[in-house]
């Protein structure tokens, strides 16, 4: 499966709303500052007797009170469920804390859930919304760069299993996504870099002009320049919204959004969830996927070097982890065979089929082993 479709061009004006076109399940992605605490941001959300905010121990002290006040204008009761923070808690036990609260408070099928946090909170809230009473409405309010440009958009919800990342979940679309750029001011430096990995991926797979722009503005992005962050989020969301609109359930084109993720998920699972941040693993994974693309004759060494340098400038690792000192490649291959893109044990990689285009295909194990040996820390 190749992805050579022409992507929509970036708008010359500052967009504040990006639509995602899914027929009756369409919704807007709002991008701006000061949105989280504004009652008007949630005026068009589904009406209900109760609203439940799902957040975590890190985000709650920063933003839960603002959101509660904004939602109180529209909902008679607003409750908050606070989860432990971290990828290590993206599991059944923590998911049940949401169900316990919903059942304990007598929440009905109209109750609206609001995911306030990063990708873990968003994924778990979405999965809970898809499952509780067979489906209740939810709204994404991503507070990290990674979740604003990737995980909050498109309806992927899931929890992890010890044998594989995001292997248990559902496609379930939110009612809307509210990206408040102000929340990025409190983001730790490491988390900001992790988010930049998901921004960078859109260049090689879809928009080389955006990659050029990222090279020119990487310093500004890391310094949290407001205009640069707004443009990065908008362009990332434009590309992802267009891809999801073409292929909601990832039966073809949408798989290209997983560039770097096959190697990256192996790192996360092999090292233990939370040891590497998701974006860090994707950063190293993109280098490995680009190296594999070169060895298959799809791109040249200059492209691999260019991408590697940009990933390093973003503050991300460019070398993979050692999962097994005896046979590191075997450990990677074992984890990658349970990746969601694998088919009958055949590992499918998202590769760069020339700058700005992506392809999903398999590669000989021997070649993959060479890439792992070349790209991982000794």
Secondary structure, DSSP 8 states (H G I E B T S, - for coil): -EE--------SS--SEEEE--GGG-EEEEEESS-TT-GGGGTTS---SEEEEEEETTTIIIIIHHHHHHHHTT-SEEEEEEE--SGGG-SHHHHHHHHHHHHHTT--TT-EEEEEESHHHHHHHHHHHHHGGG---EEEEE-SHHIIIIITSS-EEEEEETTEEEEEEEE---S-EEEEGGGGGGS-HHHHHHHHHHHHHHHHHH-HHHHHHHHHHHHHHHTT-HHHHHHHHHHHHHHHHHHHHH-TT-SSGGGGGGTTHHHHHHHHHHH-TTSS-HHHHHHHHHHHHHHHHHHTTSS-HHHHHHHHHHHHHTT---SB--S-SS-HHHHHHHHHTTSTT-BTTB--EEEESSTT-EEEE---HHHHHHHHHHHB--
